Amino acid sequence: MPVPSRDRVVELISAHAANPGFAEGEFDVEEVSVSKAGSRSVVKVVVDRDAGFELDVLAAISRQISGVLDAATEFGDSPYTLEVTTPGVDRPLTEPRHWRRARGRAVTVTIGDEAVDGRVGESRPESGEIDLVIKSRSGPQVRTIRSADIRSAVVRVEFSPPNPAELALAGGVTPGRYDPLDPPDEPTDLDVDDDADSDSGADFDDAASDFPTDQSSESRHQ
């Protein structure tokens, strides 16, 4: 029996995510994909929330989503791999919540035919305005743009600490998100691999990842 369609997986997760006690705190399902990998199907679920995710919270969400999918009769005995992950650094900014969570991050924004490099500042969805901190000869300054005029926007990877003056003008990073000027004592950018069948408990092992905004949890089901 084949794995349910993407729309059915979204329906299953959404129905349970609204229940009290599901996961630890509210989160958004940003993306769901279902694909084939040899004889196995791969179900990938991308989740996010304002405060980001600690490893144990992401693992708990993965286990609960796994339980929801295991209980769905549409799966039958078909083997599948569940991957629960957070958005990568190259995720386009298309929703107000994306801009809110990206505050303090370096971005490239295309407005008409103009590409603007800046740092995300305050966003005001009620007025459709977003502040960008841009460089100038006299120092960083704020440029306000209209979200309706944005053709595309994507976070840029930074390989060195940001200018503190730029980050301050942007209002700092969103509370709970990775702060490059005040990194945690222990790395938070962890990938998680969970090799388990549907009847066994989860076992999460830590391994280093590339960027602090991309965490993942993986479960394999026979």
Solvent accessible surface area in square Angstrom, and as a share of the most:
residue,aa,sasa,rsa
1,M,147,0.66
2,P,110,0.69
3,V,21,0.12
4,P,11,0.07
5,S,69,0.45
6,R,117,0.43
7,D,102,0.53
8,R,76,0.28
9,V,0,0.00
10,V,45,0.26
11,E,100,0.45
12,L,18,0.09
13,I,1,0.00
14,S,58,0.38
15,A,63,0.49
16,H,73,0.33
17,A,37,0.29
18,A,88,0.68
19,N,73,0.37
20,P,138,0.87
21,G,71,0.68
22,F,28,0.12
23,A,13,0.10
24,E,95,0.43
25,G,50,0.48
26,E,163,0.73
27,F,30,0.12
28,D,45,0.23
29,V,46,0.26
30,E,37,0.17
31,E,97,0.43
32,V,3,0.02
33,S,44,0.28
34,V,47,0.27
35,S,61,0.40
36,K,143,0.60
37,A,56,0.43
38,G,72,0.69
39,S,102,0.66
40,R,49,0.18
41,S,7,0.04
42,V,28,0.16
43,V,0,0.00
44,K,81,0.35
45,V,0,0.00
46,V,12,0.07
47,V,0,0.00
48,D,3,0.02
49,R,45,0.16
50,D,51,0.26
51,A,54,0.42
52,G,13,0.13
53,F,18,0.07
54,E,120,0.54
55,L,34,0.17
56,D,93,0.48
57,V,13,0.07
58,L,0,0.00
59,A,4,0.03
60,A,14,0.11
61,I,1,0.00
62,S,0,0.00
63,R,109,0.40
64,Q,62,0.27
65,I,0,0.00
66,S,12,0.08
67,G,40,0.39
68,V,15,0.08
69,L,0,0.00
70,D,56,0.29
71,A,83,0.64
72,A,11,0.08
73,T,118,0.69
74,E,53,0.24
75,F,6,0.02
76,G,44,0.42
77,D,136,0.70
78,S,21,0.14
79,P,43,0.27
80,Y,5,0.02
81,T,7,0.04
82,L,0,0.00
83,E,49,0.22
84,V,0,0.00
85,T,10,0.06
86,T,11,0.06
87,P,12,0.07
88,G,27,0.26
89,V,20,0.12
90,D,105,0.55
91,R,48,0.18
92,P,76,0.48
93,L,9,0.05
94,T,98,0.57
95,E,70,0.31
96,P,72,0.45
97,R,67,0.25
98,H,9,0.04
99,W,13,0.05
100,R,104,0.38
101,R,15,0.06
102,A,8,0.06
103,R,66,0.24
104,G,3,0.03
105,R,56,0.21
106,A,1,0.01
107,V,0,0.00
108,T,36,0.21
109,V,0,0.00
110,T,30,0.18
111,I,28,0.14
112,G,35,0.34
113,D,147,0.76
114,E,80,0.36
115,A,74,0.58
116,V,12,0.07
117,D,84,0.44
118,G,8,0.08
119,R,13,0.05
120,V,0,0.00
121,G,2,0.02
122,E,96,0.43
123,S,28,0.18
124,R,52,0.19
125,P,83,0.52
126,E,146,0.65
127,S,52,0.34
128,G,18,0.17
129,E,52,0.23
130,I,6,0.03
131,D,18,0.09
132,L,0,0.00
133,V,3,0.02
134,I,33,0.17
135,K,162,0.69
136,S,42,0.27
137,R,257,0.94
138,S,110,0.71
139,G,24,0.23
140,P,44,0.27
141,Q,82,0.37
142,V,67,0.38
143,R,79,0.29
144,T,67,0.39
145,I,10,0.05
146,R,123,0.45
147,S,51,0.33
148,A,83,0.64
149,D,73,0.38
150,I,33,0.17
151,R,164,0.60
152,S,62,0.40
153,A,4,0.03
154,V,55,0.31
155,V,16,0.09
156,R,86,0.32
157,V,52,0.30
158,E,67,0.30
159,F,185,0.77
160,S,77,0.49
161,P,100,0.63
162,P,8,0.05
163,N,70,0.36
164,P,85,0.53
165,A,52,0.41
166,E,9,0.04
167,L,9,0.05
168,A,77,0.60
169,L,83,0.41
170,A,3,0.03
171,G,48,0.46
172,G,21,0.20
173,V,21,0.12
174,T,11,0.06
175,P,101,0.64
176,G,60,0.58
177,R,55,0.20
178,Y,84,0.32
179,D,40,0.20
180,P,41,0.26
181,L,76,0.38
182,D,104,0.54
183,P,73,0.46
184,P,60,0.38
185,D,146,0.76
186,E,127,0.57
187,P,90,0.57
188,T,57,0.33
189,D,29,0.15
190,L,30,0.15
191,D,46,0.24
192,V,0,0.00
193,D,79,0.41
194,D,4,0.02
195,D,100,0.52
196,A,19,0.15
197,D,62,0.32
198,S,54,0.35
199,D,138,0.72
200,S,61,0.39
201,G,64,0.61
202,A,37,0.29
203,D,92,0.48
204,F,47,0.20
205,D,89,0.46
206,D,91,0.47
207,A,53,0.41
208,A,95,0.74
209,S,26,0.17
210,D,120,0.62
211,F,64,0.27
212,P,41,0.26
213,T,31,0.18
214,D,47,0.24
215,Q,9,0.04
216,S,28,0.18
217,S,0,0.00
218,E,27,0.12
219,S,5,0.04
220,R,91,0.33
221,H,9,0.04
222,Q,135,0.60
